[in-house]
Amino acid sequence: MIKTITDTWYHQIPKVELHLHLEGAIPIKALWKLIQKYGGDPTVPNYQSLEKRFQYRDFTHFIETWMWKNGYLREYEDFTFISEAVARDLALQNIRYTEAFFSPIDFARHGLRTQELAVAIRKGLERVDQTEIKLIPDLVRTTPLNSASRTLAEINEVKDLGIIGIGIGGPEQGYPPEAFAKIFAQARQMGFYTNAHAGEAAGAESIWGAIRSLKVDRIGHGTRAFEDDSLVEYLVENRIPLEMCPISNVRTAVVGSIETHPIRVYYERGVFITVNTDDPKMFGNTLAQEYELLQNRLGFSREDIRNLIINAIHASWLTSENKHLLEEEFVQHPDWKI
């Protein structure tokens, strides 16, 4: 009898996701409904063509596809709709806790305000009680600094909606993190945790910039840290978590293959790594598949995978008490030690 993905140990065990973009996690069926709502698109005449749309030549092509997809998120009710769909999908995967990015700046072109956007997202998330999702607004590195600063102030007004931190994503080339130093300092004063995508499509200097100038709590990706051995040593010594996304890196051609991905080297060096899906519906991956791939292709054991999941709990921005409670829940799960 052939097992389906939902029968596997990797699916059954409880999991945590720390690097997930809400807009990149929209189930394809939900996205198809949005496209039909707004009159369809000649580039995707049917559902099958939509599934094939998510193939990328490189990272730049991925960003172009990301912006195309976001063009079908135009009203607050669209965000309530996709948030509920994403939450239900995460619950079905036994992902118990998630810290998810969303990019309010991307939707100002549709006249959507940050505060109301956060309300709409939380409304959808609250319809699903089998998983907990906190939010991290992405200020987006290509945004003019005055707009990013204004967005931060707007976010601060609604942080009681489960908004726990801020981040910057988007293309690294030509947009160094240092420019956001003042904004990140303001965010810390407001009580937010901080994150930066770095070392994904740019080198080690991008990671150093996020650490030295932005003083981030976590690094998104960090794939190219290996280019500077002193940086790897710094990450180990200072226990700075990396939110690694192996399948994403292969799909956007950041690395050539899973076999050449540095995650195994980092793990052996003692880097504080977590495993995540990034934009799972755009890459066709699940967190269970990420872990299974690590075991089958890079030699991770089940004990290693359990360690990576515990890492994600410890790297999360939950309170110390809630981290402890979540770890206790996980290790007592009937499938945990199988």
C-alpha positions as CSV (number, residue, x, y, z in Angstrom):
1,M,0.0,0.0,0.0
2,I,1.4,3.4,-1.0
3,K,1.5,6.0,1.7
4,T,0.2,9.5,1.1
5,I,2.0,12.5,2.5
6,T,-0.5,12.7,5.3
7,D,0.4,9.2,6.5
8,T,4.1,10.0,7.0
9,W,5.8,10.7,10.3
10,Y,6.9,14.0,9.0
11,H,3.3,15.1,8.6
12,Q,2.0,13.6,11.8
13,I,4.4,15.2,14.2
14,P,3.6,18.7,15.5
15,K,5.7,21.5,13.9
16,V,6.5,25.2,14.0
17,E,7.0,27.6,11.1
18,L,8.9,30.8,11.5
19,H,9.4,32.0,7.9
20,L,6.2,31.9,6.0
21,H,4.8,34.7,3.8
22,L,1.0,34.8,4.1
23,E,0.7,35.9,0.5
24,G,2.9,33.1,-0.6
25,A,1.0,30.5,1.3
26,I,-2.4,31.1,-0.4
27,P,-3.8,27.7,-1.4
28,I,-4.0,27.5,-5.2
29,K,-7.7,26.9,-5.1
30,A,-8.2,30.0,-3.1
31,L,-6.0,32.1,-5.4
32,W,-8.0,30.7,-8.4
33,K,-11.2,32.0,-6.8
34,L,-9.7,35.4,-6.4
35,I,-8.6,35.5,-10.0
36,Q,-12.1,34.5,-11.2
37,K,-13.5,37.2,-8.8
38,Y,-11.6,39.9,-10.7
39,G,-12.5,38.7,-14.2
40,G,-9.8,36.1,-14.9
41,D,-6.4,36.4,-16.4
42,P,-5.5,35.5,-20.0
43,T,-2.1,34.2,-18.8
44,V,-3.9,31.5,-16.7
45,P,-6.9,30.4,-18.7
46,N,-7.6,27.4,-16.5
47,Y,-6.7,26.0,-13.1
48,Q,-3.9,23.7,-14.5
49,S,-2.2,26.7,-16.1
50,L,-2.3,28.5,-12.8
51,E,-0.4,25.6,-11.2
52,K,2.2,25.8,-13.9
53,R,2.6,29.6,-13.5
54,F,4.8,29.1,-10.4
55,Q,8.0,28.0,-12.2
56,Y,10.9,30.4,-12.0
57,R,14.0,31.2,-14.1
58,D,15.7,32.9,-11.2
59,F,15.0,35.0,-8.1
60,T,14.1,38.1,-10.1
61,H,11.5,36.1,-12.0
62,F,10.1,34.8,-8.7
63,I,9.7,38.4,-7.5
64,E,7.9,39.3,-10.7
65,T,5.5,36.4,-10.2
66,W,5.0,37.4,-6.6
67,M,3.9,40.9,-7.7
68,W,1.6,39.5,-10.3
69,K,-0.1,37.2,-7.8
70,N,-0.5,40.1,-5.3
71,G,-2.4,42.0,-7.9
72,Y,-5.5,39.8,-7.1
73,L,-5.5,40.9,-3.5
74,R,-7.5,44.1,-3.7
75,E,-10.1,44.3,-0.9
76,Y,-10.0,43.8,2.8
77,E,-12.3,40.8,2.4
78,D,-9.8,39.2,0.2
79,F,-7.3,39.1,3.1
80,T,-9.9,37.7,5.4
81,F,-10.6,35.0,2.8
82,I,-6.9,34.0,2.2
83,S,-6.0,34.2,5.9
84,E,-8.7,31.7,6.8
85,A,-7.6,29.4,3.9
86,V,-3.9,29.6,5.0
87,A,-4.7,28.9,8.6
88,R,-6.8,25.8,7.7
89,D,-4.0,24.6,5.5
90,L,-1.5,25.0,8.3
91,A,-3.7,23.2,10.8
92,L,-4.1,20.3,8.4
93,Q,-0.3,20.0,8.3
94,N,-0.1,19.8,12.1
95,I,1.8,23.1,12.2
96,R,0.8,24.2,15.7
97,Y,2.5,27.7,15.8
98,T,3.5,30.1,13.0
99,E,5.0,33.5,12.8
100,A,3.9,34.8,9.4
101,F,5.0,37.8,7.3
102,F,2.5,40.0,5.4
103,S,3.4,43.0,3.3
104,P,1.0,45.9,3.9
105,I,3.1,48.3,1.8
106,D,2.5,46.2,-1.3
107,F,-1.3,46.9,-1.2
108,A,-1.3,50.6,-0.7
109,R,-1.8,50.8,-4.5
110,H,-5.3,49.4,-4.0
111,G,-6.0,52.0,-1.3
112,L,-5.7,49.5,1.5
113,R,-4.6,50.9,4.9
114,T,-2.3,49.0,7.2
115,Q,-4.5,49.0,10.2
116,E,-7.6,47.8,8.4
117,L,-5.5,45.2,6.6
118,A,-4.3,43.8,9.9
119,V,-7.9,43.7,11.2
120,A,-9.0,41.8,8.1
121,I,-6.2,39.3,8.4
122,R,-6.8,38.6,12.0
123,K,-10.5,38.2,11.4
124,G,-9.7,35.3,9.0
125,L,-7.1,33.7,11.3
126,E,-9.5,33.7,14.2
127,R,-11.9,31.4,12.3
128,V,-9.4,28.6,12.8
129,D,-8.6,27.5,16.3
130,Q,-6.4,24.5,15.7
131,T,-3.3,26.6,15.1
132,E,-1.8,29.8,16.4
133,I,-0.5,32.4,14.0
134,K,1.4,35.6,15.0
135,L,2.1,38.3,12.4
136,I,5.3,40.1,11.2
137,P,4.7,43.0,8.8
138,D,7.4,43.2,6.1
139,L,8.4,46.8,5.4
140,V,10.0,45.7,2.1
141,R,13.5,47.0,1.3
142,T,12.5,48.7,-1.9
143,T,10.1,51.0,0.0
144,P,11.1,54.7,0.4
145,L,12.2,55.1,4.0
146,N,9.5,57.7,4.8
147,S,6.8,55.2,3.7
148,A,8.4,52.4,5.7
149,S,8.5,54.7,8.8
150,R,4.9,55.6,8.4
151,T,3.9,52.0,8.0
152,L,5.8,51.2,11.3
153,A,3.8,53.8,13.1
154,E,0.6,52.4,11.7
155,I,1.6,48.9,12.7
156,N,2.2,50.1,16.2
157,E,-1.4,51.2,16.5
158,V,-2.7,47.7,15.9
159,K,0.0,45.6,17.5
160,D,-2.5,44.1,19.9
161,L,-3.8,42.1,16.8
162,G,-1.0,39.6,17.4
163,I,1.7,41.6,15.6
164,I,5.0,40.7,17.3
165,G,7.8,42.0,15.1
166,I,8.8,43.6,11.8
167,G,11.0,42.5,9.0
168,I,12.4,43.5,5.6
169,G,12.2,41.3,2.5
170,G,12.4,41.8,-1.2
171,P,15.4,42.0,-3.4
172,E,18.7,42.5,-1.6
173,Q,20.8,43.6,-4.6
174,G,21.0,47.4,-4.6
175,Y,19.0,47.7,-1.3
176,P,21.4,47.2,1.6
177,P,19.9,46.8,5.1
178,E,21.8,49.6,6.6
179,A,19.3,52.2,5.3
180,F,16.7,50.8,7.7
181,A,18.8,51.2,10.9
182,K,16.8,54.1,12.3
183,I,13.5,52.4,11.6
184,F,14.6,49.2,13.2
185,A,15.8,51.1,16.3
186,Q,12.3,52.7,16.5
187,A,10.7,49.3,16.2
188,R,12.7,47.9,19.1
189,Q,11.7,50.9,21.2
190,M,8.0,50.1,20.4
191,G,8.6,46.5,21.7
192,F,8.8,44.7,18.4
193,Y,11.2,41.9,17.6
194,T,13.1,42.3,14.4
195,N,14.0,40.2,11.4
196,A,15.7,40.7,8.0
197,H,15.9,38.6,4.9
198,A,19.6,38.5,4.3
199,G,22.1,36.2,2.5
200,E,19.5,34.8,0.2
201,A,20.2,36.4,-3.1
202,A,23.2,38.5,-1.8
203,G,26.3,37.4,0.0
204,A,27.7,37.4,3.6
205,E,28.0,41.2,3.6
206,S,24.1,41.5,3.6
207,I,23.9,39.3,6.7
208,W,26.6,41.4,8.4
209,G,24.6,44.5,7.6
210,A,21.5,43.1,9.1
211,I,23.4,42.1,12.3
212,R,25.5,45.2,12.8
213,S,23.1,47.9,11.6
214,L,19.7,46.5,12.3
215,K,20.6,44.4,15.3
216,V,18.1,41.8,14.2
217,D,16.8,39.0,16.5
218,R,16.7,36.5,13.5
219,I,18.0,36.2,10.0
220,G,15.7,35.1,7.2
221,H,17.5,32.6,5.1
222,G,21.2,33.3,5.7
223,T,22.0,30.8,3.0
224,R,25.2,32.4,1.9
225,A,26.8,32.9,5.3
226,F,29.4,30.2,4.4
227,E,31.1,32.8,2.2
228,D,32.6,34.3,5.4
229,D,33.8,31.8,7.9
230,S,34.1,34.5,10.6
231,L,30.4,35.2,10.1
232,V,29.5,31.5,10.6
233,E,31.6,31.6,13.8
234,Y,29.8,34.7,14.9
235,L,26.4,33.1,14.3
236,V,27.3,30.1,16.3
237,E,28.8,32.1,19.2
238,N,25.9,34.5,19.4
239,R,23.1,32.0,18.8
240,I,21.5,34.1,16.1
241,P,18.8,31.9,14.5
242,L,18.7,31.4,10.8
243,E,15.3,30.8,9.2
244,M,16.4,28.4,6.5
245,C,14.2,27.5,3.5
246,P,16.0,24.8,1.5
247,I,13.3,24.0,-1.2
248,S,12.7,27.7,-1.7
249,N,16.4,28.3,-2.3
250,V,16.5,25.6,-4.9
251,R,13.3,26.8,-6.7
252,T,14.6,30.4,-7.0
253,A,18.1,29.1,-8.1
254,V,19.8,30.6,-5.0
255,V,21.4,27.1,-4.7
256,G,21.8,24.5,-7.4
257,S,20.3,21.6,-5.6
258,I,19.4,20.2,-2.2
259,E,22.6,18.3,-2.2
260,T,24.6,21.6,-2.4
261,H,22.5,23.4,0.1
262,P,24.7,24.5,3.1
263,I,22.1,23.6,5.8
264,R,23.9,20.3,6.7
265,V,27.2,22.1,7.1
266,Y,25.6,24.8,9.3
267,Y,23.9,22.2,11.4
268,E,27.2,20.3,12.0
269,R,29.0,23.6,12.8
270,G,26.4,24.3,15.5
271,V,24.6,27.2,13.8
272,F,21.1,27.8,15.4
273,I,19.0,26.8,12.4
274,T,15.3,26.4,11.8
275,V,13.6,24.9,8.8
276,N,10.7,26.7,7.0
277,T,8.8,26.8,3.7
278,D,8.9,30.5,2.8
279,D,6.2,30.6,0.1
280,P,4.9,27.1,0.1
281,K,2.1,27.4,-2.5
282,M,4.4,29.2,-4.9
283,F,7.1,26.5,-4.5
284,G,4.8,23.4,-4.1
285,N,6.4,22.4,-0.8
286,T,5.2,21.6,2.7
287,L,7.1,21.6,6.0
288,A,6.8,17.8,6.2
289,Q,8.4,17.6,2.7
290,E,11.3,19.8,3.8
291,Y,12.1,17.5,6.7
292,E,11.7,14.4,4.7
293,L,14.0,15.8,2.1
294,L,16.6,16.6,4.7
295,Q,16.6,13.0,5.9
296,N,16.5,11.3,2.5
297,R,19.0,13.6,0.7
298,L,21.2,15.2,3.3
299,G,21.5,12.5,6.0
300,F,19.6,14.1,8.8
301,S,18.2,11.6,11.3
302,R,14.8,11.7,13.0
303,E,16.6,12.9,16.1
304,D,18.1,15.7,14.1
305,I,14.7,16.6,12.8
306,R,13.2,16.7,16.3
307,N,16.1,18.9,17.3
308,L,15.3,21.3,14.4
309,I,11.7,21.5,15.5
310,I,12.7,22.3,19.1
311,N,15.1,24.9,17.7
312,A,12.1,26.5,16.0
313,I,10.2,26.7,19.3
314,H,13.3,28.2,21.1
315,A,13.9,30.7,18.2
316,S,10.2,31.8,18.2
317,W,9.1,35.1,19.8
318,L,6.8,33.3,22.2
319,T,7.3,34.1,25.9
320,S,9.6,31.7,27.8
321,E,6.6,30.2,29.5
322,N,4.8,29.5,26.3
323,K,7.9,28.1,24.7
324,H,8.2,25.6,27.6
325,L,4.5,24.7,27.3
326,L,4.8,24.1,23.6
327,E,7.9,22.0,23.9
328,E,6.2,19.9,26.5
329,E,3.2,19.4,24.2
330,F,5.4,18.4,21.3
331,V,7.5,15.8,23.2
332,Q,4.4,14.2,24.6
333,H,2.8,13.8,21.2
334,P,2.2,10.1,20.5
335,D,4.2,10.2,17.2
336,W,7.1,12.3,18.5
337,K,9.5,9.5,19.4
338,I,8.6,7.1,16.7
